[in-house]
Amino acid sequence: MPEVRVRDLRPDDRQWEREMIAGAQGGTHELARLGEKLDPLQLDGLVAELDGTPAGVAAVQETPGSGLEVVGLFAEPRGAGAGSALLETVRQVAAASGHHRLWLVTTNDNLDAIHFYLRRGLRLARIHHDAVAADRALKPLIPERNPGNGLPIRDLLEFELAGDDLQQPLQTRGFPLVEDLDRLPIETFVHEMAPLFEGGEAFLQHLAELRPFETEEAMLSAAFEAAHGLDEEAKVELVQAHPPIGADPATVSVMSFVEQGYDAEEAEDAAAEEVRRTQLAYEELAMLNELYEQRFGFRYVIFVAGRPKTEIVPLLERALRNDREAELRRAVDDAIYIAGDRLRRLRGLGNEL
């Protein structure tokens, strides 16, 4: 990984800053939020460098009574650590300057940014419903819909770090807190919950309508209720979101990769006989999966719970003797059990997908 260093923004950075922000915003460097138009080039800022090359900028301002605001945070390339380093440095500045709060806003369609802030411990303070309309009047370049995901751009989500959280270094959170999930707009709730269920949008939209949950136990209980309240097509969609048992490891999600035991199978000290048995199990699973889908019209999903492929084969053979209704009910239940196990592991791991 390249070395990330954060420094104060200098006058000779302004042209680069203009180009960075304009590139991220479709041609303009000016910002509009909460009915106010702002020019980040007139604000204090920080620059993140990757191996000496500018790769991210944060524009900040003091807001009397509200704390230190991150007016804009931009980093490229994404995933290299520049954004996280900038946010942590801004947190340090806010804490050292005696601010009671660090805050920022982003639009409801900006799913990647919302994910980023939730996973770094920021809390959802409030939602400014339909606030983008006033901003669009100031900055007509704001589109009605996100050109990438098609979501309507309408609300501003306000995130914050306050109290003890502001005094502690940022820590990546494995999964958003239930209190935040309870308050997110439906589209962002669906996006954040999707890793637990491999997708299943119709199910997750229905689950969102059952909020607030208040606790993880209540959320999982509501998931069972929501899943079994779906029509058959949506139930099948929920099951089909999961990869087949024994699928190509390169095609499955990070969490499914671990659940299906691919990491253990790659261990260098695996015994030759066990490797042979596993290979035979893969061949049997490929055949049985095809028979299962032909019989039932959806793929075989089971809460693997670390069991090797050789133990799944007889379970799949037994499932082929069930009737379709019973199998769909079992598969839906197992999809929820898988989600509960993923949630538990994410809470324990404390890192991102």
C-alpha positions in Angstrom: 0.0 0.0 0.0 1.3 3.5 -0.8 2.2 5.8 2.1 -0.5 8.3 3.0 0.4 11.6 4.4 -1.9 14.5 5.3 -0.8 18.1 5.3 -2.4 21.6 5.2 -3.7 22.8 1.9 -1.4 25.4 0.4 -2.1 28.3 -2.1 -0.3 26.5 -4.9 -2.8 23.5 -4.4 -5.8 25.6 -5.4 -5.8 24.8 -9.1 -5.4 21.1 -8.4 -8.2 21.4 -5.8 -10.5 23.1 -8.3 -9.8 20.3 -10.9 -10.2 17.5 -8.3 -13.6 18.8 -7.1 -14.9 19.7 -10.5 -14.0 16.3 -11.8 -16.0 14.6 -9.1 -19.0 16.9 -9.6 -19.4 17.0 -13.3 -17.6 20.2 -14.1 -18.1 22.7 -11.3 -16.1 23.1 -8.1 -18.8 25.1 -6.2 -21.0 23.3 -3.7 -24.5 23.8 -2.4 -25.9 22.4 0.8 -28.7 23.3 3.1 -29.8 26.2 1.0 -26.4 27.8 0.9 -23.9 28.0 -2.0 -20.2 27.6 -1.0 -16.9 27.9 -2.7 -14.5 25.4 -1.2 -11.5 27.3 -2.7 -12.3 30.0 -0.1 -12.2 27.6 2.8 -9.4 26.0 4.8 -8.5 22.5 3.8 -6.3 19.5 4.1 -4.6 17.5 1.4 -3.8 13.7 1.4 -0.8 12.6 -0.5 -0.1 9.1 -1.7 3.7 8.6 -2.0 4.0 12.4 -2.4 1.3 12.8 -5.0 -1.9 14.7 -4.0 -4.8 12.2 -4.0 -7.5 13.8 -1.8 -8.8 17.0 -0.3 -11.1 18.0 2.5 -12.5 21.5 2.8 -13.7 22.5 6.3 -15.2 25.4 8.1 -16.3 26.3 11.6 -20.0 26.6 12.0 -20.9 28.5 15.2 -23.0 26.3 17.5 -22.8 23.3 15.2 -19.1 22.4 15.3 -16.5 21.8 12.6 -18.1 21.0 9.2 -16.5 18.9 6.5 -17.9 20.9 3.5 -16.4 18.5 1.0 -14.3 15.4 1.0 -12.9 14.1 -2.3 -10.3 11.4 -2.9 -9.0 9.6 -6.0 -8.3 6.8 -6.5 -10.8 5.4 -4.1 -9.9 2.7 -1.6 -6.3 3.8 -1.3 -6.8 5.3 2.2 -6.7 9.0 1.3 -10.3 9.6 2.4 -9.9 7.8 5.7 -6.7 9.6 6.5 -8.3 13.0 5.7 -11.4 12.2 7.9 -9.2 11.1 10.8 -7.1 14.2 10.6 -10.2 16.4 10.5 -11.4 14.6 13.6 -8.1 15.3 15.3 -8.4 19.0 14.4 -11.9 19.2 15.7 -11.0 17.6 19.0 -7.9 19.6 19.5 -9.7 22.9 18.6 -12.4 22.3 21.3 -15.3 21.7 18.9 -18.0 19.6 20.4 -18.9 18.1 17.1 -17.7 17.1 13.6 -20.4 17.0 11.0 -21.1 16.8 7.3 -23.9 16.2 4.8 -24.3 14.0 1.7 -27.2 13.3 -0.6 -29.4 10.2 -0.2 -28.3 8.8 -3.6 -24.6 8.8 -2.7 -24.5 5.2 -1.5 -20.7 4.9 -1.5 -20.3 8.0 0.7 -23.0 6.9 3.1 -21.3 3.5 3.3 -18.0 5.1 3.9 -19.2 7.3 6.7 -21.2 4.7 8.5 -18.3 2.2 8.4 -16.0 4.8 10.0 -18.1 5.3 13.0 -20.1 8.4 12.0 -23.6 8.5 13.2 -26.7 9.6 11.3 -27.7 12.8 13.1 -30.8 13.7 11.0 -32.3 13.6 7.6 -33.1 16.9 5.9 -36.1 15.7 3.8 -36.4 17.3 0.3 -33.6 19.7 1.1 -31.9 19.2 -2.3 -34.7 21.2 -4.0 -33.4 24.4 -2.5 -29.8 23.5 -3.3 -30.8 22.7 -6.9 -32.2 26.3 -7.2 -28.8 27.6 -6.3 -26.9 25.0 -8.3 -28.9 23.9 -11.3 -26.3 21.4 -12.3 -27.5 19.1 -9.6 -29.5 16.4 -11.5 -32.9 15.1 -10.5 -31.5 11.5 -10.5 -28.2 9.9 -9.9 -26.9 9.0 -13.4 -25.2 5.9 -12.1 -27.8 4.2 -9.9 -31.0 6.0 -11.0 -32.0 7.1 -7.5 -33.8 10.4 -7.1 -31.6 13.0 -5.5 -33.9 14.6 -2.8 -32.6 14.4 0.8 -29.5 15.4 2.7 -28.2 13.0 5.3 -26.3 14.7 8.1 -23.6 12.6 9.8 -21.7 13.5 13.0 -19.0 12.5 15.4 -19.7 13.9 18.9 -18.9 13.3 22.5 -16.5 10.5 23.3 -16.6 9.3 19.6 -15.0 12.6 18.6 -12.2 12.1 21.1 -11.2 8.6 19.9 -9.4 7.6 16.7 -11.7 6.5 13.9 -12.3 2.8 14.0 -13.8 0.9 11.0 -17.1 -0.6 12.0 -17.9 -4.0 10.5 -21.6 -3.1 10.1 -23.8 -0.1 10.8 -25.5 0.2 14.1 -29.2 -0.8 14.2 -30.1 2.7 15.4 -28.7 4.1 12.1 -30.3 1.3 10.0 -33.6 2.2 11.6 -33.3 5.8 10.3 -31.8 5.4 6.8 -33.8 6.1 3.7 -35.1 2.9 2.2 -32.6 2.9 -0.7 -29.6 3.3 1.6 -31.0 0.7 4.1 -31.3 -1.8 1.2 -27.7 -1.0 0.1 -26.2 -1.5 3.6 -28.2 -4.7 4.3 -27.5 -6.3 1.0 -24.2 -8.0 2.0 -26.1 -10.0 4.7 -28.5 -11.4 2.1 -26.5 -11.3 -1.2 -29.0 -8.8 -2.4 -32.7 -9.7 -2.5 -34.0 -6.1 -3.1 -37.7 -6.9 -2.9 -37.3 -8.6 0.4 -35.1 -5.8 1.8 -37.6 -3.1 0.8 -40.3 -5.1 2.6 -38.0 -5.5 5.6 -37.4 -1.7 5.6 -41.1 -1.1 6.1 -41.0 -3.0 9.4 -38.6 -0.6 11.1 -37.7 0.5 13.7 -36.0 -2.7 15.0 -34.0 -1.1 17.9 -32.1 -4.4 18.5 -30.3 -6.9 16.2 -32.4 -9.7 17.6 -35.6 -7.8 16.7 -34.2 -7.1 13.2 -33.5 -10.8 12.5 -37.0 -11.7 13.9 -38.5 -9.1 11.6 -36.4 -10.6 8.7 -38.1 -14.0 9.2 -41.5 -12.3 9.3 -40.7 -10.3 6.2 -39.3 -13.2 4.2 -42.3 -15.5 4.9 -44.7 -12.6 4.1 -43.3 -12.4 0.5 -45.1 -13.7 -2.5 -43.5 -16.8 -4.1 -41.6 -14.8 -6.8 -39.9 -12.6 -4.2 -39.1 -15.6 -2.0 -37.4 -17.2 -5.0 -35.5 -13.9 -5.7 -34.2 -14.0 -2.1 -33.0 -17.6 -2.5 -31.6 -17.0 -6.0 -29.4 -14.1 -4.7 -27.2 -16.7 -3.0 -24.5 -18.5 -5.1 -24.8 -22.2 -5.6 -22.9 -24.5 -3.1 -19.6 -25.3 -4.8 -19.8 -22.3 -7.2 -16.6 -21.0 -8.8 -14.7 -19.3 -5.9 -14.0 -16.3 -8.2 -17.7 -15.6 -8.6 -18.8 -15.5 -4.9 -18.8 -12.6 -2.4 -16.2 -12.3 0.3 -18.5 -13.6 3.0 -19.7 -16.6 0.9 -16.1 -17.4 0.1 -15.4 -17.9 3.8 -18.7 -19.6 4.5 -18.2 -22.2 1.8 -14.7 -23.0 3.1 -12.7 -22.0 0.1 -10.1 -20.4 2.3 -9.6 -23.7 4.2 -9.4 -25.6 0.9 -6.6 -23.4 -0.3 -4.4 -24.2 2.7 -1.1 -25.6 1.6 -1.0 -28.4 4.2 -4.3 -30.0 2.9 -3.9 -33.8 2.8 -3.9 -35.3 -0.7 -6.8 -37.7 0.2 -8.9 -34.9 1.5 -8.2 -32.9 -1.7 -9.4 -35.9 -3.8 -12.6 -36.3 -1.7 -13.3 -32.6 -2.0 -12.8 -32.6 -5.8 -15.3 -35.5 -6.0 -17.7 -33.6 -3.9 -17.5 -30.6 -6.2 -18.4 -32.9 -9.2 -21.3 -34.4 -7.3 -22.5 -30.9 -6.2 -22.5 -29.6 -9.7 -24.7 -32.5 -10.9 -27.0 -32.3 -7.8 -27.3 -28.5 -8.0 -28.5 -28.9 -11.6 -31.0 -31.6 -10.7 -32.3 -29.5 -7.8 -32.9 -26.3 -9.9 -34.6 -28.4 -12.6 -36.9 -29.9 -9.9 -37.7 -26.9 -7.8 -37.0 -23.8 -10.0 -34.6 -22.2 -7.6 -31.1 -23.1 -6.4 -30.1 -25.0 -3.3 -29.3 -22.7 -0.4 -28.2 -24.0 3.0 -26.6 -22.5 6.1 -23.3 -24.2 5.6 -21.8 -23.2 9.0 -18.3 -24.3 8.0 -19.2 -27.8 7.0 -17.0 -29.2 4.2 -18.4 -29.9 0.7 -18.4 -33.7 1.5 -21.0 -33.2 4.2 -23.2 -31.1 2.0 -23.6 -33.7 -0.7 -25.9 -36.1 1.4 -27.9 -33.0 2.6 -28.6 -32.0 -1.0 -29.5 -35.6 -2.0 -32.0 -35.6 0.9 -33.4 -32.2 -0.1 -34.2 -33.6 -3.6 -36.8 -35.9 -2.0 -38.7 -32.9 -0.4 -41.7 -31.2 -1.9 -41.3 -27.8 -3.4 -43.2 -25.8 -0.8 -41.2 -27.3 2.0 -37.9 -26.7 0.2 -38.7 -23.1 -0.5 -39.7 -22.5 3.2 -36.4 -24.2 4.4 -34.3 -22.2 1.9 -35.8 -18.9 3.0 -35.2 -19.8 6.6 -31.6 -20.7 5.9 -31.1 -17.4 4.0 -32.0 -15.6 7.2 -29.8 -17.9 9.3 -26.9 -17.1 7.0 -27.6 -13.4 7.4 -27.6 -13.7 11.2 -24.3 -15.5 11.2 -22.8 -12.9 8.9 -24.0 -10.1 11.1 -22.4 -11.9 14.1 -19.1 -12.3 12.3 -19.0 -8.7 11.1 -19.6 -7.5 14.6 -16.7 -9.6 15.8 -14.3 -8.9 12.9 -14.7 -5.1 13.0 -13.7 -4.6 9.4 -15.3 -4.0 6.1 -16.5 -6.3 3.4 
